[in-house]
Amino acid sequence: MNKAIIGKKVGMTQIFNADGKVIPCTVIEAGPCVVTQLKTEEKDGYNAVQFGFEDVKEARLNKPQKGHLKKAGDSLKKYLKEFRFEDCTPFQLGDVVKADMFVTGDYVDVTGTSKGKGYAGVIKRFNASRLKESHGTGPVHRHAGSMGACSDPSKIMKGKMMPGHMGAEQVTVQNLDVVKVDAELNLIAVCGAVPGPKGGIVVLKNTVKNNKVAKGEAGISKNPQKASARK
């Protein structure tokens, strides 16, 4: 079964495993989410489930939004996200999805909006090199330099690394290990860093990576890093 949930980044901490090793973790407040819409292949052309996260005042929603959300019950949600699952039959309109959808040892891809850095030059934005600090560089030692355009095509090609707004874009970190799940507090701890600031909205989904972990006779993972992260 595919797994997904909407959450909020709480912050980073560390967890000690049974061997006393430190595991750097990001704590995510995952859910509870409400199933606000079900899309079917017969009606919409594809199968998908829409989740809603975080309560919002009714006064902050317009009439179409309230009409859409009230089909799933009285809970009004601020953030909506659609997930395409291979099998959507386990979900019903109005169901509540909690953090216990994931278990310790799962691998997830976490998507969030990175921190905004404002207007930045090419050195900070794209790690470009600067000119030497000796005589002759003038006032252009941190400039982008030549744009590479000539009489043909007489323009700067799209995708050129230039100064501009840095950050505040969608970033996905793949293949993070779920270290701990607290179903009562709706908290999920994943090993590693997650994009975005504290309080930022993130989405957890099954990883698209194909994890094949070799196991011993007792079914214990032979990968010391992954094994230690699950303890």
C-alpha positions in Angstrom: 0.0 0.0 0.0 1.2 3.5 -0.8 1.7 5.8 2.1 1.6 9.6 2.3 0.8 12.3 4.8 1.0 16.1 5.3 2.9 17.4 8.3 4.7 20.4 9.8 8.4 20.5 10.6 9.0 20.8 14.3 12.8 21.0 14.4 15.9 18.8 14.7 17.0 16.7 17.6 19.1 13.6 18.2 18.2 10.1 19.3 20.5 7.5 20.8 20.2 3.9 19.6 20.9 0.8 21.6 24.6 1.0 20.8 24.8 4.5 22.2 25.3 6.1 18.7 23.7 9.4 18.0 21.2 9.6 15.1 20.5 13.2 13.9 16.7 13.4 13.3 14.1 15.9 12.1 10.8 15.7 14.1 7.7 16.2 11.9 4.2 16.7 13.3 2.4 14.4 10.8 -1.3 14.8 10.6 -4.0 14.1 11.6 -5.2 14.5 8.0 -8.7 14.2 6.7 -9.7 12.6 3.4 -11.4 15.5 1.7 -11.9 14.1 -1.8 -11.6 10.8 -3.7 -10.9 10.8 -7.5 -11.7 7.8 -9.6 -10.6 6.8 -13.1 -14.2 6.6 -14.3 -15.1 10.2 -13.2 -11.8 12.0 -13.3 -9.6 9.9 -15.5 -7.2 8.8 -12.7 -7.2 7.5 -9.1 -6.2 9.9 -6.4 -6.9 10.8 -2.8 -6.9 14.4 -1.4 -5.8 15.0 2.1 -6.5 18.1 4.2 -4.3 19.3 7.1 -4.5 21.9 9.9 -7.8 23.4 11.0 -8.7 26.8 9.7 -11.5 29.3 10.7 -14.6 29.2 8.5 -14.3 33.0 8.0 -10.9 32.5 6.2 -12.5 30.3 3.4 -14.6 31.4 0.5 -17.9 29.7 -0.4 -16.6 27.2 -2.9 -13.9 26.1 -0.5 -16.3 25.6 2.3 -18.7 23.6 0.1 -15.9 21.4 -1.1 -14.6 20.6 2.4 -18.0 20.1 4.1 -18.6 17.1 1.8 -16.1 15.3 4.0 -17.6 16.5 7.3 -17.5 19.5 9.5 -13.6 19.8 9.7 -12.3 22.7 7.6 -8.6 22.3 6.6 -6.1 24.9 5.5 -3.8 22.8 3.4 -4.9 20.4 0.7 -2.7 17.9 -1.1 -3.5 15.2 -3.7 -1.8 11.9 -3.8 -2.0 9.3 -6.6 -2.2 5.9 -5.2 -2.2 2.6 -7.1 -5.0 1.4 -4.8 -7.4 4.0 -3.3 -10.0 1.6 -2.1 -8.8 1.6 1.6 -9.7 5.3 1.9 -13.2 6.7 2.4 -14.4 10.3 2.4 -14.0 11.7 5.9 -11.4 9.2 7.1 -8.7 10.4 9.4 -5.1 9.6 8.6 -2.6 9.7 11.4 1.2 9.3 11.9 0.8 5.6 12.5 0.4 5.1 8.8 4.2 4.9 8.8 6.2 2.5 10.9 9.8 2.5 12.1 12.1 1.3 9.2 10.1 2.9 6.4 11.9 4.9 3.8 10.3 8.2 2.8 10.7 11.2 0.4 10.1 14.5 2.2 9.1 17.5 0.1 9.0 21.1 1.4 9.7 24.7 0.6 13.3 25.7 1.2 14.2 28.8 3.2 14.2 32.0 1.2 17.6 33.8 1.0 16.5 36.9 -0.9 18.4 38.4 -3.8 21.8 36.7 -4.2 24.7 36.8 -6.7 26.1 34.0 -8.7 28.8 33.2 -6.1 26.3 32.5 -3.3 23.5 31.2 -5.5 25.4 28.8 -7.8 28.8 28.5 -6.1 30.5 30.3 -9.0 34.2 31.3 -8.8 35.4 34.8 -8.3 38.3 36.7 -9.8 41.7 36.9 -8.1 42.3 39.4 -5.4 45.4 40.8 -6.9 45.9 44.0 -9.1 43.7 44.5 -12.1 40.4 42.9 -11.1 38.7 46.3 -10.5 35.2 46.5 -9.1 34.0 43.4 -10.9 35.6 40.6 -8.8 32.3 39.1 -7.8 30.4 39.7 -11.0 28.9 37.0 -13.2 31.3 37.7 -16.1 30.7 37.1 -19.7 27.2 36.0 -20.7 28.5 34.0 -23.7 26.2 35.8 -26.2 27.4 37.0 -29.6 25.9 38.1 -32.9 24.2 34.7 -33.2 21.8 34.2 -31.4 22.4 37.7 -29.9 20.6 36.9 -26.7 21.2 35.2 -23.4 20.0 31.6 -23.5 17.4 30.4 -21.0 18.8 28.6 -18.0 21.9 30.8 -17.7 23.1 31.0 -14.1 22.6 34.6 -13.1 21.9 36.6 -10.0 18.4 36.4 -8.7 16.1 35.2 -5.9 17.6 32.4 -4.0 15.7 29.7 -2.1 11.9 29.6 -1.4 11.5 26.8 -3.9 10.2 23.2 -3.7 12.9 20.8 -2.6 12.6 17.0 -2.1 15.0 15.0 0.0 14.8 11.3 -0.9 15.3 8.0 0.9 15.2 9.2 4.5 14.8 6.5 7.2 11.9 6.7 9.6 13.6 6.3 13.0 10.6 6.6 15.4 6.8 7.1 15.2 4.8 8.4 18.1 1.1 7.7 17.3 -0.3 9.5 20.3 1.5 12.8 19.6 1.4 12.4 15.8 5.1 12.8 15.6 7.5 11.1 13.1 11.3 11.3 13.5 13.3 10.9 10.2 17.0 10.5 10.0 18.6 13.5 8.4 17.6 17.0 7.4 14.3 18.2 5.9 13.9 21.3 3.7 12.2 24.4 5.1 12.1 26.4 8.3 10.5 25.3 11.6 6.8 25.3 11.2 7.0 24.8 7.5 4.6 22.4 5.7 6.1 19.2 4.4 4.8 16.1 2.6 6.0 12.6 3.4 5.6 9.8 0.8 6.9 6.4 0.2 10.4 6.7 -1.4 10.7 6.1 -5.1 14.1 4.5 -4.4 14.3 0.7 -4.6 15.8 -0.3 -1.2 17.1 -3.8 -1.2 18.6 -4.5 2.3 20.5 -7.8 2.7 19.3 -9.8 5.7 21.1 -12.4 7.8 19.8 -15.7 9.1 17.8 -14.1 11.8 16.3 -11.5 9.5 18.5 -8.7 10.8 19.8 -6.1 8.4 23.5 -6.4 7.4 23.7 -2.7 6.7 25.1 -1.2 9.9 23.9 2.4 9.2 20.3 1.4 8.4 20.2 -1.2 11.2 21.4 1.4 13.8 18.9 3.9 12.6 16.0 1.5 13.2 17.0 0.8 16.8 
